[in-house]
């Protein structure tokens, strides 16, 4: 029953096709005798942190043919709903357009059954020419090699056939864990001495605190997708990014705030998105919009009064995209948000992370005088108008071009 429940959950999270592929992969491993074990045991977690990972190519391969302008990205297993992976693949596309040869290496367990299948999934994001490989042991010699998550930092630590090792850091991932082995092993990667390219000024400073050379880039949005409309929604509506299975999204905190808000403003409509189910019995009516496509999100934002997004570690893509659609935002008053939005603005409210303070901030936007609604929505779009992915990708390109 436990296995069946895990299979159903995987299907709900990732869809029928990915579930079918993952099942095929598990069957193949079983038939070949790989990864078979007693039902009472399981593989030791984090085994890559113990000892060294072996590679086909060693330090003697530096300056081998094709070495210059080759870039290896070590990535974890990924799904097409991941905003963080979109950021990685967008940056890789900018590298290709600048003349670099890009390769992806998927490290760790994956539901893909071949590199070509993983490459096809990547091309649903962007039209990359890059080759994709499952596993890292045959990683090619490269001028640059980039880790993209704390687990991928371990093979980067051990790989000698590259000139520069770069940590592409989008969050302080050690904060994802309680006090545990995972937290310690994640935090240790910040002491590997890699050069760091980081999402936001706060995160870059955190990496400097560990003694690393770090530069920040600003998260952005696609202006062809996220833009405001002149019409003002007639119905009072709050949209909340409620991806409850990601603890750092603070969903319970947001739902408590919405409980208080609905008690004070029962006519306000609440729309939850980011997950296809809500496991809590909520004391108010709501609409569950589920996991939305990139094409559906802008309409959700444009037809809302205020957006609630909670980021308890580094700031996320969601506030920028909401603001770009002219939607005022309530977020928590976290240092990463303070660094991203240093100027005071009626379009983004950074509230102390309690239900009462979040509810008060939401209420403030909902009860704006009619004369202030349109100027506030215009201010929301203005607040992020300077952001662009071209500028973000230029940070990485310039960093790689530096000595």
C-alpha positions in Angstrom: 0.0 0.0 0.0 2.9 2.4 0.8 4.4 1.8 -2.7 1.0 2.4 -4.3 0.5 5.6 -2.3 4.0 6.8 -3.5 3.1 6.0 -7.1 -0.2 7.9 -6.9 1.6 10.9 -5.3 4.2 10.8 -8.1 1.5 10.7 -10.7 -0.3 13.7 -9.1 2.9 15.7 -8.9 4.4 14.9 -12.3 1.7 13.4 -14.6 1.0 10.2 -16.4 3.9 10.3 -18.9 6.6 10.9 -16.2 5.1 8.1 -14.1 5.2 5.7 -17.0 8.8 6.5 -17.7 9.7 6.2 -14.0 8.0 2.8 -13.8 10.0 1.6 -16.9 13.2 2.8 -15.3 12.5 1.0 -12.0 11.6 -2.2 -13.9 14.8 -2.0 -15.9 16.9 -1.6 -12.8 15.2 -4.6 -11.2 15.7 -6.8 -14.3 19.4 -5.9 -14.6 20.0 -6.5 -10.9 21.0 -2.9 -10.2 19.9 -1.3 -7.0 18.2 -4.5 -5.8 18.2 -4.9 -2.0 16.4 -6.5 0.9 13.0 -5.0 1.7 14.3 -4.2 5.1 17.1 -2.0 3.9 17.6 0.9 1.5 20.7 2.6 0.1 22.6 4.8 2.5 21.6 8.4 1.8 24.1 11.0 0.6 26.7 8.4 -0.3 28.3 10.8 -2.8 29.5 12.9 0.1 31.7 10.0 1.4 34.9 9.5 -0.5 35.4 10.7 -4.1 33.4 10.3 -7.3 35.5 8.8 -10.1 35.5 10.3 -13.6 36.7 9.1 -17.0 38.5 12.3 -17.5 41.0 13.7 -15.0 43.2 16.8 -14.6 45.4 15.6 -17.4 42.5 16.3 -19.8 42.6 20.1 -19.3 43.3 21.8 -22.6 42.2 18.7 -24.5 40.5 19.4 -27.9 37.2 21.2 -27.4 38.1 22.2 -23.9 37.9 25.9 -24.4 34.4 27.5 -24.3 32.9 24.2 -23.2 30.5 24.5 -20.2 29.2 21.6 -18.1 26.1 22.1 -16.0 25.5 19.5 -13.3 21.8 19.5 -12.6 19.4 17.5 -10.4 16.4 15.6 -11.7 13.9 18.2 -12.9 10.3 18.7 -14.0 8.9 21.2 -16.4 7.0 23.2 -13.6 10.3 24.2 -11.9 11.0 27.9 -12.0 14.5 27.4 -10.8 15.3 25.1 -13.7 13.8 27.6 -16.1 16.3 30.1 -14.8 19.2 27.6 -15.3 18.1 26.7 -18.9 17.6 30.3 -19.8 21.1 31.1 -18.7 22.4 28.1 -20.6 20.7 29.4 -23.7 22.4 32.8 -23.3 25.7 30.9 -23.1 25.0 29.1 -26.3 24.1 32.3 -28.0 27.4 33.7 -26.9 29.3 30.9 -28.5 29.7 28.4 -25.7 29.3 24.7 -26.1 26.8 23.5 -23.4 26.4 20.1 -21.8 24.0 19.0 -19.1 24.7 16.1 -16.7 21.8 14.9 -14.5 23.2 13.8 -11.2 21.3 11.4 -8.8 18.1 9.5 -9.2 16.0 10.6 -12.2 12.7 9.5 -13.8 14.2 9.9 -17.3 15.2 6.7 -19.0 17.8 8.3 -21.4 19.7 11.4 -22.0 17.8 12.1 -25.2 14.5 12.0 -23.3 15.9 14.5 -20.7 17.2 16.7 -23.5 13.7 16.7 -25.1 12.2 17.8 -21.8 14.8 20.6 -21.5 13.8 21.8 -25.0 10.2 22.3 -23.8 11.7 25.2 -21.8 14.0 26.7 -24.4 15.5 25.7 -27.8 18.8 24.5 -26.5 21.3 22.6 -28.7 23.0 21.2 -25.6 23.5 17.5 -25.1 22.1 15.9 -21.9 23.6 12.9 -20.1 22.3 10.8 -17.2 25.1 10.5 -14.7 28.4 12.4 -14.4 31.2 9.8 -14.6 31.8 10.5 -18.3 31.7 14.3 -18.0 33.8 15.9 -20.7 36.7 18.2 -19.9 35.5 21.8 -19.9 36.7 25.3 -19.3 33.8 25.8 -16.9 31.7 23.5 -14.8 28.7 24.7 -12.8 26.9 23.1 -9.8 23.2 24.1 -9.5 22.1 22.6 -6.2 23.9 21.4 -3.1 23.9 17.8 -4.1 25.5 18.6 -7.5 28.2 20.5 -5.6 29.7 17.2 -4.6 30.6 15.9 -8.1 31.9 19.4 -8.9 34.1 19.2 -5.9 35.7 15.9 -7.2 35.9 16.9 -10.9 39.4 17.9 -11.9 39.1 18.3 -15.7 37.9 21.9 -15.7 39.6 25.3 -15.2 36.9 27.1 -13.2 34.3 25.7 -10.8 31.2 27.9 -10.4 28.3 27.5 -8.0 25.1 28.8 -9.5 23.2 29.4 -6.3 19.5 30.2 -6.3 18.8 29.7 -2.6 20.5 28.9 0.7 19.5 25.2 0.5 20.8 24.3 3.9 17.8 26.2 5.3 15.5 23.7 3.6 16.4 21.2 6.3 15.9 21.0 10.0 19.0 20.2 12.0 20.0 17.0 10.2 22.6 15.3 8.1 21.1 16.9 5.0 21.5 20.4 6.5 25.1 19.8 7.5 26.0 18.3 4.1 24.3 21.1 2.3 26.0 23.8 4.4 29.4 22.2 3.8 29.1 22.8 0.1 29.4 26.5 0.8 32.9 25.9 2.1 34.2 24.1 -1.0 35.6 27.4 -2.2 33.7 27.7 -5.5 33.1 31.0 -7.2 29.4 31.8 -6.8 26.9 33.5 -9.0 23.8 34.1 -6.9 20.1 35.0 -7.3 20.0 38.3 -5.4 22.1 40.5 -3.2 21.2 38.8 0.1 22.2 35.4 -1.2 25.5 36.7 -2.6 26.3 38.2 0.8 25.4 34.9 2.5 28.0 33.1 0.2 30.6 35.8 1.0 29.9 35.1 4.7 31.3 31.6 4.0 34.4 33.1 2.4 33.4 32.8 -1.3 33.8 35.2 -4.1 30.2 35.9 -5.1 28.3 38.1 -7.5 24.5 38.7 -7.6 22.0 38.7 -10.4 18.4 39.9 -10.1 15.6 37.5 -10.7 13.4 38.9 -13.5 10.3 38.1 -15.6 9.3 37.7 -19.3 7.7 41.0 -20.3 6.0 39.4 -23.3 4.1 37.1 -20.8 3.7 39.3 -17.7 2.4 42.8 -18.3 -0.4 44.9 -16.9 -3.8 45.7 -18.4 -5.7 49.0 -17.9 -8.8 47.3 -16.5 -9.3 47.2 -12.8 -10.8 43.9 -11.4 -14.3 44.6 -10.0 -14.3 41.8 -7.5 -12.0 41.8 -4.4 -9.8 38.8 -4.9 -6.6 37.5 -3.2 -4.4 34.9 -4.9 -2.0 32.9 -2.8 0.9 30.8 -4.0 0.0 27.8 -1.8 2.5 25.1 -2.7 2.1 23.4 0.6 4.6 20.5 0.1 7.4 23.1 0.0 7.9 24.1 3.6 9.8 27.3 2.8 6.6 28.7 1.1 5.1 29.1 4.5 1.6 27.9 3.4 0.2 27.3 6.8 1.2 30.9 7.8 -0.5 32.3 4.8 -3.7 30.2 5.3 -3.9 31.5 8.9 -3.6 35.0 7.6 -6.4 34.4 5.1 -8.6 32.9 7.9 -8.3 36.2 9.7 -8.8 38.2 6.5 -12.0 36.3 5.6 -13.4 36.8 9.1 -13.0 40.6 8.6 -13.9 40.7 4.9 -16.2 37.8 4.2 -16.9 39.1 0.7 -13.3 38.7 -0.5 -12.6 35.8 -2.8 -9.6 33.6 -2.2 -7.9 31.7 -5.0 -5.2 29.2 -4.1 -2.7 28.1 -6.7 0.6 26.2 -6.9 -0.7 22.7 -5.9 -3.5 20.6 -7.2 -4.8 19.7 -3.8 -5.3 21.3 -0.4 -4.9 18.8 2.5 -6.2 21.1 5.1 -9.8 21.6 6.2 -10.0 25.4 5.8 -12.7 27.5 7.7 -13.4 29.6 4.6 -14.5 29.2 1.0 -11.9 29.2 -1.6 -11.2 28.3 -5.2 -8.4 25.8 -5.9 -6.8 26.8 -9.2 -4.1 24.1 -9.0 -0.8 24.1 -10.8 -1.1 26.6 -13.6 0.8 26.9 -16.9 2.9 30.0 -17.7 0.1 31.2 -20.0 -2.5 30.9 -17.3 -0.6 32.7 -14.5 -0.7 36.3 -16.0 -4.5 36.2 -16.3 -4.8 35.0 -12.7 -2.6 38.0 -11.5 -4.3 40.6 -13.7 -7.8 39.6 -12.3 -6.8 39.8 -8.7 -6.7 42.6 -6.1 -3.6 41.5 -4.2 -1.2 38.6 -4.4 0.2 36.8 -1.3 3.6 35.1 -1.7 5.7 33.9 1.1 9.4 33.2 0.8 11.1 32.1 4.0 14.6 31.7 2.5 15.7 33.5 -0.7 13.1 35.5 -2.6 11.4 33.8 -5.5 10.2 34.5 -9.0 6.5 34.9 -8.0 6.5 38.5 -6.6 8.3 39.9 -9.7 5.8 38.2 -12.0 2.8 39.4 -9.9 4.1 43.0 -9.8 4.8 42.9 -13.6 1.1 42.2 -14.1 0.2 45.3 -12.0 -0.7 43.2 -9.0 0.2 44.6 -5.5 2.0 42.0 -3.4 2.2 41.0 0.3 5.4 39.1 1.3 7.2 38.5 4.5 9.8 40.9 5.8 12.7 38.6 5.2 16.2 40.0 4.5 16.2 38.6 0.9 13.0 40.6 0.2 14.5 43.7 1.8 17.5 43.4 -0.5 15.4 42.9 -3.6 12.9 45.7 -2.8 14.9 48.3 -0.7 12.7 51.3 -1.5 9.4 51.8 0.2 6.4 51.3 -2.1 2.7 50.9 -1.7 2.9 48.1 -4.3 4.7 45.6 -2.1 4.1 45.2 1.6 6.8 43.3 3.6 4.9 42.2 6.7 6.2 40.6 9.9 5.6 36.8 9.5 2.6 36.5 11.8 -1.0 35.8 10.7 -2.1 39.1 12.2 0.5 41.2 10.4 0.0 39.5 7.0 -3.8 39.8 7.3 -3.4 43.5 8.1 -1.2 44.0 5.0 -3.7 42.2 2.8 -6.6 44.2 4.3 -4.7 47.5 3.6 -4.5 46.7 -0.1 -8.1 45.4 -0.3 -9.5 48.6 1.3 -7.5 51.1 -0.8 -9.6 54.1 -1.7 -10.8 53.8 -5.3 -8.7 56.8 -6.4 -5.5 55.0 -5.2 -6.2 51.6 -6.8 -5.0 52.3 -10.4 -1.9 54.4 -9.3 -0.9 51.5 -7.0 -1.2 49.0 -9.8 0.8 51.2 -12.1 3.4 51.5 -9.3 3.6 47.7 -9.1 4.5 47.4 -12.8 7.0 50.3 -12.5 8.7 48.7 -9.5 10.0 45.8 -11.6 10.3 47.5 -15.0 14.1 47.7 -14.7 14.4 43.9 -14.4 15.4 41.7 -17.4 16.7 38.2 -17.9 19.2 39.7 -20.4 20.8 41.7 -17.5 20.7 38.6 -15.3 22.4 36.4 -17.9 25.0 39.1 -18.6 26.2 38.8 -15.0 27.1 35.2 -15.7 28.6 35.9 -19.0 30.8 38.7 -17.7 31.8 36.6 -14.7 32.9 33.8 -16.9 34.8 36.2 -19.2 36.7 37.7 -16.2 40.1 36.3 -15.3 
